[in-house]
Structures are given as structure tokens and as C-alpha cells.
Amino acid sequence: MHEPHTIRIQTEDFDPGVEIATLQGADTGAVATFIGTVRDHNADTRISELRLETYPAMANQALRDIIAETQEKWHILRSTVVHRYGSLKPGDRIVFVGIASEHRRDAFAACEYIMDYLKVAAPFWKQEATPAGARWLDARASDAQAAARWKDK
């Protein structure tokens, strides 16, 4: 069994099956996961590459803070967050979030909470390669709204 809360910021791909297996245990009643992948489009524009940049130490600390907040809100046994950076192609995996808990509601809510806050609080910058050239993506208002809905929970 691994550490109760694992965070990895890496360029390498990950195996979702291995990540899920490390979350399971005799004490576990539920495992909820999210896997984010690179799309081949954004709105009406084709995407040939997504470049993610970060400062791994800063991203790791931001994710530790998010997981600590998650533990205050829900009873979670174990968590794993893997976030890739570097050059990714459509279909590549970007992020894995996995939560193990005794009950499904805690697992679902904690998984969604981490993803919502990861999108607005972790230092990852995205650049898309499009037919018109490279463009940096701004934070989306919808991501901030998704995170804000948890304030009273």
C-alpha cells in the first residue's frame, strides 16, 4: 500500500489501472476517479498539440493544499493526483484524480472538488497548437464558477 495521499507532477504517461489498484483496500467502500484527456478541438478550432507548463514544486504544493481542504470537507481514506506537463497530443491523458473512501458520496464529491479547484488554483499554463498558430489559453469563467459553488459546502 502507498502513502495515503499521493501527488505526482510528471511528463510521463500514467496507467489508470495501476493508480486505481493503489487506492483500493479492505477499508474501502468506494473509489471515484476522473481522467482528463487532450481533445482534438477547442470550440471550433482543431488542436494538434497541447503544451502544459508548470513549476512542479509550486503545483505540488497547490495540490497538497487542495487535498488538505478536501480532507476537511469529506472523509477520504486515500487520494492520488497525477498531472502531466510538457507536449501532449490529442487523446493523451493529462490528469488522474482518484479518491478512496468508505462511502460513495464522499468519494464522488471529493473527486469533483479536487478537479474544480485544480483548474483554478494549481499553476498550469496551457498553449494550444492550432492551424492559425500557437495560442495561450486564459482561465475560463466557468472553471471559477465551478470552484465557487463549493464555498458553502
N, C-alpha and C positions, 0 to 999 in steps of 0.2 A: 504494500500500500504506500502511496506517496504522501507528501505534505497535504494538510487539509485544504490549503488554498494555493494554487499554482498559477503563476503568470509567466508567460514566455513571449518576448518580443523578438521576432526572428525573420530571416529571409527565406528559410527553408519551408517547404510544404509540411503539412501535418496529416496524420491518419486519424480521422474521426472515430473509427472503431477502437483504436488504442486509447484515445482520450476518454471515450465513454467507459471503457473497461476499468480505467483507473479511478473513476468516480463511484463505481458500484461497490457495495459491501453488504454484509449481513444486516447492518443497521439501516440500510437504505430502502425506503418505500417508493421513491420516485427519482428519476433522473430526467431533467429537461435540458435540451440543447438547442443551440442556434448555430448555424453555419452560414456565413456570408460569403458570396462569390462575386467575381467580376462579371458584370453584364457586358454584352457586345454593343450596347447603346445607352445613351442618356438622353431622355426626351426623344427628339427626332434626329439625333446625331449618332453616327456609328463610332464605336470606340475600338481601337486596335490594341491599346495598351493603357494600363493604369499604373502610374508611378506613385507609390506612397513613400513619404519621407517622414522621419521622426527622429527624436533624440531618445534612444531606447531607455536610458535611465529615467528620464522625465516621464515617459509613457508608463514605465513600470510603476513609478510612484503614484501617478494619477490612477492607475488601475487598482493599486493597493488601497487607496483612499475610497474608491468606489466600492470595492468589496467590503471594506470595513463598514461603510454606510449600509450596505446590503445586509450585513450580519446584525445590525441594529434593528432592522425592519422585519426580517424573517429568520426563521430557524433553518439554517442551512448547515449541512454536515461537511460538505466539501465543494470546492469550486475550481474550475480550470478556465483560464482565459488565454488563448493563443492568438496573437495578432501579427500578421506578416507585414513587412515593408519591402521596398525595392520595386523592381519592374515585374508586373503581373499581366497576364493575358486573359482575354475573356474565357470564362469557365474555371479559372484558377480560384482556389479557396483563399479568402482574405482573413477571416476571423472565425474562431470557435469559442463559444461560451457554453459551459456545462455546469449544471448545478445538481448536487445530490442533496436530498432532504428526506425526512420521514414521510412527508405528505406532498401531494402533487401541487396544491395551491401555492405553497411556499416555493417550490421548485420553479413553477411557471412564472410567478411574479418576480422572483429574484433574477431569473434569466432575462426577462424583458427589461427590468430595471437596469441591469448592468449594460445591456445593449443601448438603451436610451441614453444613459449617461456617458458611455464610451464615445458615442457620436458627438457629444458636445464638450466633454471635459478632458479627453485624452488628446495629447498633442500629435495628431497625424494630419499631414497635409497631402492632398490628392491632386495629381495632374493627369489629365486625360490626353491621349494622342488621338486626334480626330482628323478627318480628311482636310480640314481647314488649318491644321496645325495644333500645337500643344496649347492647352489652357488649364489654368489652376481653378479648382472648384472652391467656391465660397461655402461657408456653413449655410445650411438650409434652415429657414424659419420653422419648417415642420419638425426638424430634429429638436430644436429648442422647445417647441410646444410639447413634444412627446416627453421630454425630460421634465418639463414644468408640471405636468399632471401628477407627478409623484410627490410634490411638495407637501401635501396634506395627508399623506398616507403613512 
